Every structure is written in C-alpha cells, then in structure tokens.
Amino acid sequence: MKENSLTNKFKTLEKLINSGYNTDEKIKNMKINDIFEINNITSIDIQNIKDLMKAIKEKKVIAFFSGQNLKGGK
C-alpha cells in the first residue's frame, strides 16, 4: 500500500486516538518517546505522525489528509 495513502493516514490517526492522543494539542506536543510507546507503530506511522504534527502546527490538516505537500517549516 502506498506510504501516504489516506487509508494509512487514518490508521495512524486511529492508533494515536487509541493511545490517548485525541486532540490537536496532544499530537502537536508529542515527543519521540511518546511515538515509540504506541502499540504496533510502523515506519509509515512515524512519517505520518511527523507530517500530521507539522500540519497541525501550520493549520493545514485537510491538506495533510488530501495528500497535498506541506511546504516550509520544520
């Protein structure tokens, strides 16, 4: 399955919600150790979380889920 597919992004979001990261603020403030404590985390999930954190900070969550490239920022 394609790395940045909508299905994979929603699976990652589901893992976050099930692990208690159920708000923009909680996701935005995650640390690397928090990410590795999530059950069944994959490299695709890690990339999706990184990109989602960036999208939340830039207020571009819909762009993230629709597959648009987020430019600028870290």
Chimera marker file (.cmm) of the C-alpha trace (Angstrom):
<marker_set name="trace">
<marker id="1" x="0.000" y="0.000" z="0.000" r="1" g="1" b="0" radius="0.5"/>
<marker id="2" x="1.225" y="3.466" z="-0.838" r="1" g="1" b="0" radius="0.5"/>
<marker id="3" x="3.069" y="5.166" z="2.034" r="1" g="1" b="0" radius="0.5"/>
<marker id="4" x="0.990" y="8.344" z="2.049" r="1" g="1" b="0" radius="0.5"/>
<marker id="5" x="-2.392" y="6.801" z="1.282" r="1" g="1" b="0" radius="0.5"/>
<marker id="6" x="-5.483" y="8.129" z="3.008" r="1" g="1" b="0" radius="0.5"/>
<marker id="7" x="-6.119" y="4.686" z="4.474" r="1" g="1" b="0" radius="0.5"/>
<marker id="8" x="-2.672" y="4.618" z="6.102" r="1" g="1" b="0" radius="0.5"/>
<marker id="9" x="-3.136" y="8.132" z="7.457" r="1" g="1" b="0" radius="0.5"/>
<marker id="10" x="-6.436" y="7.192" z="9.063" r="1" g="1" b="0" radius="0.5"/>
<marker id="11" x="-4.923" y="4.002" z="10.507" r="1" g="1" b="0" radius="0.5"/>
<marker id="12" x="-2.191" y="6.130" z="12.056" r="1" g="1" b="0" radius="0.5"/>
<marker id="13" x="-4.782" y="8.564" z="13.408" r="1" g="1" b="0" radius="0.5"/>
<marker id="14" x="-6.714" y="5.646" z="14.896" r="1" g="1" b="0" radius="0.5"/>
<marker id="15" x="-3.550" y="4.428" z="16.655" r="1" g="1" b="0" radius="0.5"/>
<marker id="16" x="-2.990" y="7.917" z="18.047" r="1" g="1" b="0" radius="0.5"/>
<marker id="17" x="-6.557" y="8.221" z="19.326" r="1" g="1" b="0" radius="0.5"/>
<marker id="18" x="-6.463" y="4.736" z="20.865" r="1" g="1" b="0" radius="0.5"/>
<marker id="19" x="-3.231" y="5.718" z="22.645" r="1" g="1" b="0" radius="0.5"/>
<marker id="20" x="-4.809" y="8.829" z="24.175" r="1" g="1" b="0" radius="0.5"/>
<marker id="21" x="-3.581" y="11.378" z="21.629" r="1" g="1" b="0" radius="0.5"/>
<marker id="22" x="-7.058" y="12.599" z="20.783" r="1" g="1" b="0" radius="0.5"/>
<marker id="23" x="-6.595" y="16.356" z="20.426" r="1" g="1" b="0" radius="0.5"/>
<marker id="24" x="-4.535" y="18.614" z="18.183" r="1" g="1" b="0" radius="0.5"/>
<marker id="25" x="-2.623" y="19.871" z="21.214" r="1" g="1" b="0" radius="0.5"/>
<marker id="26" x="-1.695" y="16.382" z="22.445" r="1" g="1" b="0" radius="0.5"/>
<marker id="27" x="-0.491" y="15.322" z="18.991" r="1" g="1" b="0" radius="0.5"/>
<marker id="28" x="1.377" y="18.579" z="18.394" r="1" g="1" b="0" radius="0.5"/>
<marker id="29" x="3.253" y="18.200" z="21.700" r="1" g="1" b="0" radius="0.5"/>
<marker id="30" x="4.280" y="14.557" z="21.271" r="1" g="1" b="0" radius="0.5"/>
<marker id="31" x="7.902" y="13.645" z="21.886" r="1" g="1" b="0" radius="0.5"/>
<marker id="32" x="9.827" y="10.883" z="20.130" r="1" g="1" b="0" radius="0.5"/>
<marker id="33" x="9.487" y="8.575" z="23.159" r="1" g="1" b="0" radius="0.5"/>
<marker id="34" x="5.709" y="9.041" z="23.078" r="1" g="1" b="0" radius="0.5"/>
<marker id="35" x="5.637" y="7.876" z="19.474" r="1" g="1" b="0" radius="0.5"/>
<marker id="36" x="7.650" y="4.712" z="20.157" r="1" g="1" b="0" radius="0.5"/>
<marker id="37" x="5.336" y="3.770" z="23.052" r="1" g="1" b="0" radius="0.5"/>
<marker id="38" x="2.369" y="3.395" z="20.682" r="1" g="1" b="0" radius="0.5"/>
<marker id="39" x="1.426" y="-0.234" z="20.043" r="1" g="1" b="0" radius="0.5"/>
<marker id="40" x="2.221" y="-1.673" z="16.609" r="1" g="1" b="0" radius="0.5"/>
<marker id="41" x="3.923" y="1.511" z="15.376" r="1" g="1" b="0" radius="0.5"/>
<marker id="42" x="5.432" y="1.252" z="11.883" r="1" g="1" b="0" radius="0.5"/>
<marker id="43" x="7.847" y="3.420" z="9.945" r="1" g="1" b="0" radius="0.5"/>
<marker id="44" x="4.898" y="4.632" z="7.849" r="1" g="1" b="0" radius="0.5"/>
<marker id="45" x="3.085" y="5.622" z="11.064" r="1" g="1" b="0" radius="0.5"/>
<marker id="46" x="6.127" y="7.540" z="12.265" r="1" g="1" b="0" radius="0.5"/>
<marker id="47" x="6.281" y="9.505" z="8.997" r="1" g="1" b="0" radius="0.5"/>
<marker id="48" x="2.536" y="10.137" z="9.126" r="1" g="1" b="0" radius="0.5"/>
<marker id="49" x="2.767" y="11.373" z="12.732" r="1" g="1" b="0" radius="0.5"/>
<marker id="50" x="5.633" y="13.694" z="11.814" r="1" g="1" b="0" radius="0.5"/>
<marker id="51" x="3.645" y="15.078" z="8.880" r="1" g="1" b="0" radius="0.5"/>
<marker id="52" x="0.449" y="15.343" z="10.936" r="1" g="1" b="0" radius="0.5"/>
<marker id="53" x="2.269" y="17.252" z="13.681" r="1" g="1" b="0" radius="0.5"/>
<marker id="54" x="3.525" y="19.685" z="11.046" r="1" g="1" b="0" radius="0.5"/>
<marker id="55" x="0.048" y="20.002" z="9.504" r="1" g="1" b="0" radius="0.5"/>
<marker id="56" x="-1.499" y="20.769" z="12.887" r="1" g="1" b="0" radius="0.5"/>
<marker id="57" x="1.123" y="23.426" z="13.622" r="1" g="1" b="0" radius="0.5"/>
<marker id="58" x="0.551" y="25.014" z="10.187" r="1" g="1" b="0" radius="0.5"/>
<marker id="59" x="-3.251" y="24.632" z="10.434" r="1" g="1" b="0" radius="0.5"/>
<marker id="60" x="-3.285" y="22.501" z="7.275" r="1" g="1" b="0" radius="0.5"/>
<marker id="61" x="-4.833" y="19.240" z="8.486" r="1" g="1" b="0" radius="0.5"/>
<marker id="62" x="-7.135" y="18.890" z="5.478" r="1" g="1" b="0" radius="0.5"/>
<marker id="63" x="-4.140" y="19.402" z="3.176" r="1" g="1" b="0" radius="0.5"/>
<marker id="64" x="-2.358" y="16.580" z="5.040" r="1" g="1" b="0" radius="0.5"/>
<marker id="65" x="-5.248" y="14.155" z="4.607" r="1" g="1" b="0" radius="0.5"/>
<marker id="66" x="-5.832" y="15.147" z="0.978" r="1" g="1" b="0" radius="0.5"/>
<marker id="67" x="-2.203" y="14.403" z="0.101" r="1" g="1" b="0" radius="0.5"/>
<marker id="68" x="-1.022" y="17.932" z="-0.606" r="1" g="1" b="0" radius="0.5"/>
<marker id="69" x="2.636" y="18.585" z="0.104" r="1" g="1" b="0" radius="0.5"/>
<marker id="70" x="3.185" y="20.834" z="3.080" r="1" g="1" b="0" radius="0.5"/>
<marker id="71" x="5.887" y="23.366" z="2.344" r="1" g="1" b="0" radius="0.5"/>
<marker id="72" x="8.010" y="25.395" z="4.692" r="1" g="1" b="0" radius="0.5"/>
<marker id="73" x="8.552" y="24.995" z="8.400" r="1" g="1" b="0" radius="0.5"/>
<marker id="74" x="10.297" y="22.158" z="10.147" r="1" g="1" b="0" radius="0.5"/>
<link id1="1" id2="2" r="1" g="1" b="0" radius="0.2"/>
<link id1="2" id2="3" r="1" g="1" b="0" radius="0.2"/>
<link id1="3" id2="4" r="1" g="1" b="0" radius="0.2"/>
<link id1="4" id2="5" r="1" g="1" b="0" radius="0.2"/>
<link id1="5" id2="6" r="1" g="1" b="0" radius="0.2"/>
<link id1="6" id2="7" r="1" g="1" b="0" radius="0.2"/>
<link id1="7" id2="8" r="1" g="1" b="0" radius="0.2"/>
<link id1="8" id2="9" r="1" g="1" b="0" radius="0.2"/>
<link id1="9" id2="10" r="1" g="1" b="0" radius="0.2"/>
<link id1="10" id2="11" r="1" g="1" b="0" radius="0.2"/>
<link id1="11" id2="12" r="1" g="1" b="0" radius="0.2"/>
<link id1="12" id2="13" r="1" g="1" b="0" radius="0.2"/>
<link id1="13" id2="14" r="1" g="1" b="0" radius="0.2"/>
<link id1="14" id2="15" r="1" g="1" b="0" radius="0.2"/>
<link id1="15" id2="16" r="1" g="1" b="0" radius="0.2"/>
<link id1="16" id2="17" r="1" g="1" b="0" radius="0.2"/>
<link id1="17" id2="18" r="1" g="1" b="0" radius="0.2"/>
<link id1="18" id2="19" r="1" g="1" b="0" radius="0.2"/>
<link id1="19" id2="20" r="1" g="1" b="0" radius="0.2"/>
<link id1="20" id2="21" r="1" g="1" b="0" radius="0.2"/>
<link id1="21" id2="22" r="1" g="1" b="0" radius="0.2"/>
<link id1="22" id2="23" r="1" g="1" b="0" radius="0.2"/>
<link id1="23" id2="24" r="1" g="1" b="0" radius="0.2"/>
<link id1="24" id2="25" r="1" g="1" b="0" radius="0.2"/>
<link id1="25" id2="26" r="1" g="1" b="0" radius="0.2"/>
<link id1="26" id2="27" r="1" g="1" b="0" radius="0.2"/>
<link id1="27" id2="28" r="1" g="1" b="0" radius="0.2"/>
<link id1="28" id2="29" r="1" g="1" b="0" radius="0.2"/>
<link id1="29" id2="30" r="1" g="1" b="0" radius="0.2"/>
<link id1="30" id2="31" r="1" g="1" b="0" radius="0.2"/>
<link id1="31" id2="32" r="1" g="1" b="0" radius="0.2"/>
<link id1="32" id2="33" r="1" g="1" b="0" radius="0.2"/>
<link id1="33" id2="34" r="1" g="1" b="0" radius="0.2"/>
<link id1="34" id2="35" r="1" g="1" b="0" radius="0.2"/>
<link id1="35" id2="36" r="1" g="1" b="0" radius="0.2"/>
<link id1="36" id2="37" r="1" g="1" b="0" radius="0.2"/>
<link id1="37" id2="38" r="1" g="1" b="0" radius="0.2"/>
<link id1="38" id2="39" r="1" g="1" b="0" radius="0.2"/>
<link id1="39" id2="40" r="1" g="1" b="0" radius="0.2"/>
<link id1="40" id2="41" r="1" g="1" b="0" radius="0.2"/>
<link id1="41" id2="42" r="1" g="1" b="0" radius="0.2"/>
<link id1="42" id2="43" r="1" g="1" b="0" radius="0.2"/>
<link id1="43" id2="44" r="1" g="1" b="0" radius="0.2"/>
<link id1="44" id2="45" r="1" g="1" b="0" radius="0.2"/>
<link id1="45" id2="46" r="1" g="1" b="0" radius="0.2"/>
<link id1="46" id2="47" r="1" g="1" b="0" radius="0.2"/>
<link id1="47" id2="48" r="1" g="1" b="0" radius="0.2"/>
<link id1="48" id2="49" r="1" g="1" b="0" radius="0.2"/>
<link id1="49" id2="50" r="1" g="1" b="0" radius="0.2"/>
<link id1="50" id2="51" r="1" g="1" b="0" radius="0.2"/>
<link id1="51" id2="52" r="1" g="1" b="0" radius="0.2"/>
<link id1="52" id2="53" r="1" g="1" b="0" radius="0.2"/>
<link id1="53" id2="54" r="1" g="1" b="0" radius="0.2"/>
<link id1="54" id2="55" r="1" g="1" b="0" radius="0.2"/>
<link id1="55" id2="56" r="1" g="1" b="0" radius="0.2"/>
<link id1="56" id2="57" r="1" g="1" b="0" radius="0.2"/>
<link id1="57" id2="58" r="1" g="1" b="0" radius="0.2"/>
<link id1="58" id2="59" r="1" g="1" b="0" radius="0.2"/>
<link id1="59" id2="60" r="1" g="1" b="0" radius="0.2"/>
<link id1="60" id2="61" r="1" g="1" b="0" radius="0.2"/>
<link id1="61" id2="62" r="1" g="1" b="0" radius="0.2"/>
<link id1="62" id2="63" r="1" g="1" b="0" radius="0.2"/>
<link id1="63" id2="64" r="1" g="1" b="0" radius="0.2"/>
<link id1="64" id2="65" r="1" g="1" b="0" radius="0.2"/>
<link id1="65" id2="66" r="1" g="1" b="0" radius="0.2"/>
<link id1="66" id2="67" r="1" g="1" b="0" radius="0.2"/>
<link id1="67" id2="68" r="1" g="1" b="0" radius="0.2"/>
<link id1="68" id2="69" r="1" g="1" b="0" radius="0.2"/>
<link id1="69" id2="70" r="1" g="1" b="0" radius="0.2"/>
<link id1="70" id2="71" r="1" g="1" b="0" radius="0.2"/>
<link id1="71" id2="72" r="1" g="1" b="0" radius="0.2"/>
<link id1="72" id2="73" r="1" g="1" b="0" radius="0.2"/>
<link id1="73" id2="74" r="1" g="1" b="0" radius="0.2"/>
</marker_set>
